[in-house]
Amino acid sequence: MNMSRTSSSQPQKDLYVYKAPWTIFGTAWSERKDQPFRLALGSFIEEYANKVSIVQLNEQSNEFKHVTTFEHPYPTTKIQWYPSSATTASDLLVTSGDYLRLYQVQETSVVKQSVFNNNTNSEYCAPLTSFDWNRSEPSIIGTSSIDTTCTIWDVTTARTITQLIAHDKEVYDIAFAKNKDVFASVGADGSMRMFDLRNLEHSTILYETPDNSPLLRLSWNKKDPNYLATFAMDSKVVTILDIRVPSLPVAQLKSHTDSINSMAWAPHSSCHIITASDDCRAMVWDLSNIPQNIDEPILAYNAKGEINQVQWSMEQMDWVALTHNSTLEVLRV
């Protein structure tokens, strides 16, 4: 492993690698306690026919094994497993692309259960850029779309709870806070906005890019709902925001040398976040000293390609997954 630490202590080294037959984009860790080291991987193939594979670490051979693959229309823009560690919960997987789709995962097969469509009068659909499964109320999923809207869905009925025009241009991402009623979104208008399902007449603009460049992703701190992270298109900087002080970043993470593609907060710590970039590096940051400047990460990992996804496992909290080209790397941090 080409791993370096900017502090004096040396981390444990551990790395598993899986090679897919296609470029990987969508990536998600299973959260079930009885399925450690299981991930879903979505293909990025520039045609209608795409795929989603499920892989599982074989702890005897120390290698990832292919479990099953199913067909998926267009590349997935996001994949997420049912947000619970309970082994009694349904083993569900959701993807976004042209539509939101819900799948039931069985031992070696996957069955499609629902396609979420609130425009049954037309064959046209506005592609979904992302979605988020509400961790506090798993019957709720929110989607973001290029048609400027966010839609809140009831998972059990596959029907719309509400739909709202969230931005002036395309909406690129949506994320729920720990409070089940609060979510935020970012979009091509360069703004981050916060909404409350109990009062959708108003929204709060948390941040706007100085040059109106589109905001591509946002991520809510898993432990402290006051903090969010976001980054803009073609930006080398991740911006950290405090909702108690809108508009003014409390930190900006600036060590990457090429465009940021992905980020994920630690599931077990309010002050750690990982970022990934076209510079082939993933970086773990310690934000415990904000609002002081954070000059460098505490950990940097060099991959052999431009990293397009990074995901921190909710169950295996020392482990992150990152993808570049057709390679999945799972490493201990």
Backbone torsions as a table, in degrees:
resi	resn	phi	psi	omega
1	MET	NA	136.7	177.7
2	ASN	-96.6	79.4	-174.3
3	MET	-119.9	136.5	178.5
4	SER	-131.6	146.1	179.5
5	ARG	-121.5	134.2	-176.8
6	THR	-88.0	-1.9	169.7
7	SER	-104.7	178.9	-170.0
8	SER	-80.2	-25.5	-175.0
9	SER	-77.4	148.3	-178.0
10	GLN	-101.2	126.6	-177.3
11	PRO	-76.4	161.2	168.7
12	GLN	-64.8	144.4	-179.5
13	LYS	-109.2	127.6	176.8
14	ASP	-160.1	136.9	-174.1
15	LEU	-153.3	134.0	172.5
16	TYR	-123.6	144.6	-176.0
17	VAL	-128.9	138.9	174.0
18	TYR	-131.3	134.6	178.8
19	LYS	-107.0	121.8	176.5
20	ALA	-91.8	161.1	178.5
21	PRO	-80.8	6.0	-179.5
22	TRP	-151.0	168.4	176.1
23	THR	-64.1	131.2	-179.8
24	ILE	-91.1	137.3	171.2
25	PHE	-125.5	-74.5	179.7
26	GLY	-64.0	136.6	-177.4
27	THR	-144.7	136.1	179.6
28	ALA	-153.0	136.4	173.7
29	TRP	-83.8	136.7	167.1
30	SER	-68.0	146.7	-178.2
31	GLU	-106.7	-2.7	-178.0
32	ARG	-70.4	139.1	179.1
33	LYS	-64.4	-29.1	-177.3
34	ASP	-89.4	5.9	178.9
35	GLN	-132.6	58.4	179.7
36	PRO	-67.2	147.8	177.2
37	PHE	57.6	41.5	171.6
38	ARG	-113.0	132.7	-178.9
39	LEU	-133.4	151.3	170.2
40	ALA	-105.5	136.7	-177.0
41	LEU	-126.8	127.1	177.7
42	GLY	-101.6	142.1	-178.9
43	SER	-81.6	156.0	168.3
44	PHE	-120.9	91.3	178.7
45	ILE	-118.3	130.7	-173.3
46	GLU	-81.0	59.4	174.4
47	GLU	-158.5	177.2	-176.1
48	TYR	-64.5	-45.3	-174.1
49	ALA	-78.8	110.7	174.7
50	ASN	-123.4	-178.4	-174.0
51	LYS	-142.5	158.1	168.3
52	VAL	-127.6	128.2	177.3
53	SER	-112.4	148.6	171.2
54	ILE	-112.6	129.1	179.7
55	VAL	-125.2	151.9	-175.5
56	GLN	-138.7	135.8	176.9
57	LEU	-72.4	127.4	172.2
58	ASN	-89.3	110.9	-172.1
59	GLU	-74.7	-13.5	174.9
60	GLN	-78.5	-45.4	-178.0
61	SER	-91.1	-9.8	-176.6
62	ASN	57.8	36.7	177.6
63	GLU	-133.8	148.7	173.5
64	PHE	-76.5	133.3	179.4
65	LYS	-114.2	141.6	175.8
66	HIS	-72.2	128.2	179.3
67	VAL	-96.9	-53.3	179.3
68	THR	-163.2	160.2	176.0
69	THR	-135.0	138.6	174.8
70	PHE	-130.7	156.6	-178.0
71	GLU	-73.0	146.6	178.4
72	HIS	-143.3	129.9	177.9
73	PRO	-69.5	126.3	-179.7
74	TYR	62.0	163.6	175.8
75	PRO	-65.8	145.2	173.8
76	THR	-70.9	134.3	172.4
77	THR	-84.5	-21.8	174.2
78	LYS	-161.7	152.1	173.3
79	ILE	-130.5	141.9	175.6
80	GLN	-149.9	135.7	173.7
81	TRP	-83.5	161.9	175.6
82	TYR	-52.7	128.0	-170.2
83	PRO	-82.6	65.3	178.3
84	SER	-154.3	144.8	177.2
85	SER	-89.3	-5.0	-175.5
86	ALA	-65.4	132.7	179.5
87	THR	-78.5	-12.6	178.1
88	THR	-86.7	-13.2	-178.1
89	ALA	-73.0	155.3	175.8
90	SER	-61.1	141.3	-179.8
91	ASP	-89.3	88.8	-170.9
92	LEU	-113.1	150.8	178.6
93	LEU	-135.3	135.9	179.3
94	VAL	-122.6	140.5	176.1
95	THR	-128.3	153.8	171.4
96	SER	-120.7	149.4	178.0
97	GLY	-170.3	-113.1	172.0
98	ASP	-70.4	-35.7	175.0
99	TYR	-133.9	171.5	168.5
100	LEU	-88.5	131.4	-179.0
101	ARG	-127.9	140.0	179.6
102	LEU	-113.8	130.9	-178.1
103	TYR	-123.6	144.3	170.5
104	GLN	-97.3	121.9	-178.5
105	VAL	-94.8	125.4	175.1
106	GLN	-107.7	-174.0	-171.5
107	GLU	-57.0	-51.2	-178.3
108	THR	-131.1	21.7	178.7
109	SER	-150.1	167.3	-178.3
110	VAL	-133.9	133.3	-179.1
111	VAL	-117.5	126.1	177.0
112	LYS	-72.9	128.1	-177.7
113	GLN	-102.1	-42.3	-173.9
114	SER	-147.2	146.2	166.5
115	VAL	-117.9	122.7	-174.9
116	PHE	-88.8	115.5	-178.2
117	ASN	-144.8	116.3	179.5
118	ASN	-101.6	12.1	179.8
119	ASN	-126.0	64.5	-173.6
120	THR	-73.3	-9.4	-179.3
121	ASN	-86.4	-2.1	-175.4
122	SER	-139.5	146.6	174.6
123	GLU	-79.3	-16.3	-178.8
124	TYR	-78.0	140.2	172.6
125	CYS	-137.3	145.0	176.8
126	ALA	-85.9	121.3	-176.2
127	PRO	-55.7	145.3	178.7
128	LEU	-91.2	130.5	-179.2
129	THR	-87.4	-26.5	-177.2
130	SER	-172.1	176.5	173.7
131	PHE	-158.9	169.4	173.0
132	ASP	-145.3	135.6	177.5
133	TRP	-90.0	125.3	-176.0
134	ASN	-69.8	112.3	-175.0
135	ARG	-69.0	-31.9	-178.3
136	SER	-80.9	-24.3	-180.0
137	GLU	-141.1	83.9	-171.4
138	PRO	-66.5	-1.7	172.9
139	SER	-80.2	-1.7	-176.3
140	ILE	-117.2	133.2	170.7
141	ILE	-129.2	139.5	174.2
142	GLY	-112.2	137.8	178.5
143	THR	-118.4	153.3	174.2
144	SER	-119.8	148.0	-171.5
145	SER	-139.7	160.2	176.3
146	ILE	-71.3	-9.4	-179.2
147	ASP	-87.9	17.5	176.8
148	THR	79.7	2.0	-174.6
149	THR	-104.9	158.2	162.0
150	CYS	-116.8	139.6	-179.6
151	THR	-123.3	134.2	177.0
152	ILE	-104.9	124.9	-172.8
153	TRP	-113.5	149.8	167.8
154	ASP	-93.2	114.5	-175.1
155	VAL	-65.2	-35.4	-174.1
156	THR	-69.8	-28.8	-178.9
157	THR	-111.1	-8.8	-176.0
158	ALA	58.2	32.1	179.6
159	ARG	-118.9	158.5	-177.6
160	THR	-74.6	133.0	169.3
161	ILE	-86.0	-47.5	176.4
162	THR	-160.8	155.3	173.8
163	GLN	-133.6	138.9	-178.8
164	LEU	-140.0	148.8	170.7
165	ILE	-76.7	113.1	-170.5
166	ALA	-98.1	-29.6	-175.8
167	HIS	-140.1	170.8	178.9
168	ASP	-81.5	-18.9	179.1
169	LYS	-134.1	-164.6	-178.5
170	GLU	-54.1	141.7	174.1
171	VAL	-98.1	127.2	-173.0
172	TYR	-102.9	-19.8	-179.6
173	ASP	-160.2	157.3	179.2
174	ILE	-143.9	144.7	178.7
175	ALA	-151.2	135.4	175.5
176	PHE	-84.8	147.9	171.0
177	ALA	-82.4	179.1	174.9
178	LYS	-62.9	-34.5	173.0
179	ASN	-68.5	122.8	-172.2
180	LYS	-64.3	-17.1	-176.6
181	ASP	-94.2	-10.7	-172.1
182	VAL	-107.4	131.4	174.3
183	PHE	-141.9	163.1	178.7
184	ALA	-130.9	159.8	179.6
185	SER	-144.5	157.5	175.4
186	VAL	-133.0	158.3	-176.8
187	GLY	-161.0	-172.4	-174.6
188	ALA	-69.4	-13.6	176.9
189	ASP	-81.4	0.6	176.3
190	GLY	80.9	15.0	-177.3
191	SER	-116.3	153.4	167.0
192	MET	-112.1	127.5	-176.3
193	ARG	-125.3	146.0	-179.7
194	MET	-115.5	136.5	-176.7
195	PHE	-126.8	156.8	174.6
196	ASP	-127.1	122.0	-177.0
197	LEU	-60.5	-20.2	-179.9
198	ARG	-81.7	-12.0	-179.9
199	ASN	-154.6	82.4	-176.2
200	LEU	-86.9	6.1	176.5
201	GLU	-69.6	-23.8	-175.1
202	HIS	-130.0	151.6	170.5
203	SER	-135.1	161.4	178.9
204	THR	-112.3	126.1	174.2
205	ILE	-81.6	111.9	-177.6
206	LEU	-84.3	-29.2	-174.4
207	TYR	-164.6	146.3	172.2
208	GLU	-135.3	135.2	178.9
209	THR	-66.3	140.1	-176.6
210	PRO	-58.6	-32.9	-177.6
211	ASP	-106.1	15.0	-179.6
212	ASN	63.2	19.0	178.1
213	SER	-69.8	144.2	-176.1
214	PRO	-60.1	140.3	171.0
215	LEU	-92.9	127.4	-171.6
216	LEU	-94.1	-39.5	-174.5
217	ARG	-141.4	155.4	169.6
218	LEU	-140.0	154.7	-179.9
219	SER	-144.0	129.9	-177.8
220	TRP	-92.9	133.7	177.1
221	ASN	-54.4	130.0	-175.1
222	LYS	-72.1	-22.9	-175.1
223	LYS	-110.9	-30.2	-177.3
224	ASP	-125.7	102.6	-173.8
225	PRO	-70.1	1.9	175.7
226	ASN	-79.2	-15.6	-171.4
227	TYR	-115.5	137.3	173.9
228	LEU	-130.9	157.9	174.1
229	ALA	-124.7	148.9	178.1
230	THR	-152.7	164.4	172.3
231	PHE	-148.7	154.9	-176.1
232	ALA	-98.4	165.4	177.7
233	MET	-59.8	133.3	177.5
234	ASP	61.5	20.4	-178.5
235	SER	-94.5	146.6	174.8
236	LYS	-96.9	6.5	-171.0
237	VAL	-121.0	135.1	168.8
238	VAL	-100.7	128.8	-177.4
239	THR	-102.8	129.5	177.6
240	ILE	-103.7	130.2	-176.3
241	LEU	-121.9	148.8	174.1
242	ASP	-114.5	119.4	-175.2
243	ILE	-65.0	-15.6	177.8
244	ARG	-78.2	-16.5	178.4
245	VAL	-130.5	72.1	-175.4
246	PRO	-59.3	154.4	172.7
247	SER	81.0	-27.0	-176.0
248	LEU	-108.5	112.8	178.5
249	PRO	-59.0	140.2	175.6
250	VAL	-89.6	-15.5	175.8
251	ALA	-162.1	151.8	172.4
252	GLN	-133.6	127.0	-175.4
253	LEU	-97.5	115.4	-163.7
254	LYS	-123.0	19.6	-175.0
255	SER	-85.3	-14.6	179.3
256	HIS	-71.7	149.8	-177.8
257	THR	-110.2	4.9	176.8
258	ASP	-148.5	178.3	-171.2
259	SER	-59.4	135.6	174.9
260	ILE	-73.4	140.6	177.9
261	ASN	-118.2	-26.7	-171.6
262	SER	-160.5	159.5	177.9
263	MET	-159.1	157.0	178.3
264	ALA	-155.2	131.1	174.5
265	TRP	-74.8	149.4	174.0
266	ALA	-64.9	139.8	179.5
267	PRO	-76.8	-15.2	-171.6
268	HIS	-114.7	0.4	-174.1
269	SER	-144.6	138.1	179.9
270	SER	-82.5	-8.3	-172.4
271	CYS	-122.3	18.5	177.4
272	HIS	-126.0	136.0	179.1
273	ILE	-141.9	146.8	175.9
274	ILE	-113.2	141.0	179.7
275	THR	-126.3	153.7	-178.7
276	ALA	-142.4	151.6	-166.1
277	SER	-148.5	167.3	171.5
278	ASP	-64.8	-10.7	177.5
279	ASP	-79.4	8.3	177.1
280	CYS	72.0	15.4	-177.8
281	ARG	-119.6	142.8	168.6
282	ALA	-111.7	137.6	-175.6
283	MET	-130.6	133.7	173.3
284	VAL	-101.0	131.2	-175.9
285	TRP	-116.9	144.1	173.2
286	ASP	-105.7	114.1	-175.2
287	LEU	-102.6	18.8	-174.5
288	SER	-65.7	-17.8	-178.2
289	ASN	-98.9	3.5	179.3
290	ILE	-63.3	146.4	15.5
291	PRO	-87.8	15.6	173.0
292	GLN	-68.3	157.3	-179.7
293	ASN	-62.4	141.1	173.9
294	ILE	-105.5	103.1	-169.7
295	ASP	-82.2	-30.8	-177.1
296	GLU	-153.3	157.4	179.8
297	PRO	-75.1	163.9	175.3
298	ILE	-88.9	-14.5	-179.2
299	LEU	-150.2	137.2	176.5
300	ALA	-133.7	135.7	-179.8
301	TYR	-124.0	131.2	179.3
302	ASN	-101.1	117.9	175.5
303	ALA	-93.8	175.5	-178.0
304	LYS	-97.9	17.5	178.3
305	GLY	-166.2	171.6	179.1
306	GLU	-66.8	122.0	-175.2
307	ILE	-82.7	122.8	-179.2
308	ASN	-105.4	-15.2	178.7
309	GLN	-142.6	141.1	169.5
310	VAL	-138.2	132.9	-178.1
311	GLN	-135.2	133.1	178.3
312	TRP	-98.2	127.4	-177.0
313	SER	-68.3	133.0	176.5
314	MET	-75.3	-30.1	-177.7
315	GLU	-92.8	-44.2	-179.6
316	GLN	-99.7	82.7	-163.2
317	MET	-73.0	-10.5	175.0
318	ASP	-89.9	3.7	-169.7
319	TRP	-122.0	140.2	172.7
320	VAL	-125.6	153.1	174.6
321	ALA	-115.0	137.3	174.4
322	LEU	-135.9	153.2	-178.7
323	THR	-128.8	142.6	171.8
324	HIS	-146.9	132.1	-174.9
325	ASN	51.8	-122.2	-178.5
326	SER	-100.9	15.5	-173.0
327	THR	-109.7	131.2	168.8
328	LEU	-102.6	128.3	172.6
329	GLU	-119.9	130.7	177.3
330	VAL	-117.0	117.7	-173.4
331	LEU	-131.2	150.5	177.8
332	ARG	-83.2	133.2	178.7
333	VAL	-114.8	NA	NA
